[in-house]
């Protein structure tokens, strides 16, 4: 059965396979959002992404399986984009591509694992409350992804890609810095005023909001690394001469 499944998947054109993953991701996540009970009041300002995949009665008891299907498809799509990015840029980036690809792979694997260990206070995983496993696993994925993206940016810059062409990395860095500044500012505000709730934060100080922004942009930057204008003319596995002008790409 497994062999037949992989033979079918292997026979699909890559773009058609990715289109299927996109469709499953959009439908799965959309239905998970739609099935979230109205009385539980889902909002990106107060609820993390993982709330959509939590079976708890006060979260998403009717839609969490749809979240797992949709998020799994999205992560598989990111794996596919990361692999294509590695093939296209490894010749230019050299050994740095191995390290960055390894870091990104570990991060995506941890996110996939966190998808299937729901952020739940009611369910258990290997005798441990699932939420107590989910949160550390999800947090651990962040530094691995950060290292992978920083290595990519530095390796491309050292290979001769002009700084302005790497604007998606700069924008991601700006998002991280602004988000961190807002969250730290809220923490200071809570210390000065004990009546303020530390979680989730209000307005632009909301932790879930910045999680949504960072993850959404992550999908975008992975697409850019695989197909973006800044790398479109780089042939797979072919080095680019040092100080090559890629400003028109």
N, C-alpha and C positions, 0 to 999 in steps of 0.2 A: 504493500500500500504506500509506504513512504517513498520507495523508489519510483513508483508511478507518479506520485505527486511532484517530486523533483524533476522528473522527465518532462512533465507538462509545463512546469514553471520554466525549466531550462529552454523549452522550445518556444516560449513567448518572446517576441521582440522586446528589447529592453524598454522602449518608450511605452509600449502597450502594458507591460508589467507595472511600470511606474504609474501609469494612468489608473490602473486598477487599485494600486495602493493609495493614491490620492483620493479616489472615489470612496474607498472604504474608510479612510481617515476622516473625510469631510462628513460622510453620513454617520459614522459611529460617534464622532464628537458632537455633531449637531443633534443627534437623537439623545445623547447623554444629557446635553444641556436642556433639551426640550422636556425630558422625563424628570428633571430635577424638580422635586415638589415645590409648588409655589409658596407653601407655608414655610419652607426652609430658606427662602429669600436668597437665591444665589446672586452674587455680585462680584465682579473682578476686583472691587475695592475692599471686599471683606472675606472672600473665599479664594483659597489657592486653587491651582489647576487640579491638584489631587483630590479636592473635594468632589469633583465630578466622578471620580473613581472609587468613592467610599460607599460601602454598603450600609453604613450606619443609618438608623432611622431618622436622625436629624440632619442627614446629608442627602445621599442619592440612592436610596434603597431599590428604586425601580430602573435606574439607568446606568448603574456602575459597570455592568458587563458590556454595554455599548461603548463606554469610555475605554475599557481595556482593548476592545477590538479596534477602535479608531486610533488610539495612541500607539498600539503595537504596529499598525500599518504605517503610521507616520514615522516611527523610529526605524522601521525597515527601509522606508524611503530615504531617511537620513543616512543609514548605513550604505545604501546604494550610491548616494551622492558623494559620500566620503570616499568610497572606493574609486569612483570615477575621478574625483579630485586628486587622489594619490597617483593614479595612472598618468594623468595629464601633467602633473607638476613635479613628479619625483625626479625627472631628469634635470630640471631646473634647480630644485631645492637640495638635491643630494641626500646625504644621510639624515638631514633634519626632517625630511619627509617621513622617514621611518618612525622617528620619535614622536612627531606630531600626530601621525596616523595612529600610532599605538595609544597615545593619550586620548584622542577623540574616540577611538574604538572602546576603550575602557569606560569612558564617560557615557557613551550611548548604551553600553551593556548595563551599566548601573541604572540608567533611566528606565531601560526595559524591565529590569528586575524590580524597580520601585513601582512600575505600572502593575505588576502582578502580585505585589505585596501591598494591598490597599492601605490607605491612610485611615485605619479604622481603630476605634477604641473598644469595639465590641468583639471583633474577631481576633484569632490567634494564629501565629505562624511559628511552627516548631516549638510550641509551648510558650511563646513570647507574644505579648500583645502586638498585633500587626503594625499599628501606628508607631510603636517604639522601634521597629525595624525599618519601616518605610522612610521615616524622616532622616536618619543618619545616612542611609543609602543614597537618598536623593541629594542631600547636601554634599556627600563625598563626590558626586558626579561633577559638581561645579568647578573645583580646582583642576580636575583633569581636562575638562573642556577648555578652561581658561588657558592652561599650559599649551594645549594643542593649537589654539588660535594664535597665541602670542608667538609660538615657534613658527607657524606658517607665515605670519606677518614679517618677522625678522628675517626668515630665510628668503622670502621673496624680495625684501628690500636689499639684502646683501647680494642677491643675484643680479641686481641692477634695475629692478622694477622701481619706477619713480614713486616718491612718497605720496603724491596726489592721486596716483592710480589706486593706492591702497585705502581709499577713503572709507570703504565699508568697515575696515578694522578700526579706523579712527572713530567712526560713528559709534561702533559697539563699545569702544573704550569710554567714549563720552557718556553713553547710556549707563554704563556700570558706575562711573564716577558720580554722575548726578544722582543715580538711584542710591548709592551708598551714602552720599552726603545728606539726602533727604531722610533716610532711615536713621542715621546717626543723629541728625537734628531732632527727630521725633523722640529718640531715646533721651536726649538731654532735656527736652521739654517735659517728658514724663518724670524725670528725676526732680525737676523744679516744681512740678505740679502733680502730686500723687493722685489727684482725682482723674487724671487722663488715663485711658486704657492703653496699656502697652501694645496690645494686639487688637486689630490688625494695623492700626495707624489710620489717620484721617487724610482724605484727599491725596495729594502728591506724596504724603508720608506713608502711604499704604504699602505694606510688604507684598501682599498678593498682586497689587497693580504692577509693581516692578518685576515680579516673577513673570507675569503675563507678557510684559514688554520685552524682557530679556529672552524668553523662550521663543516668542514670535520672531524676533530679529535673528535668533540663532538659525531658524529654518531658512530665513532669507539669505543669510551669509553663507550657508552651506550650498544653497542653489547657486549663489554667485561664484563660489569657489569652483564649482563644477562646470558652470556655463557662462559666468559673468563676462561683462565687457572687458574688464581688466585682464582676463586670462584667455580670451576667446581665440587668439591666434597662436597660442602656445601648443605645439604638437605634442601628443602624448609621449613621454619618455625622452624628449629632446631638450638638451640644455639651451639656455638663452645666453648669448654673449654678455659678459660683464658690462654693466652700464648701458645695456640695450634700452632704447627709447620705446617704452610701451605706452606712452601718453595718449596715443590715438586709439588704443584698444578698449 
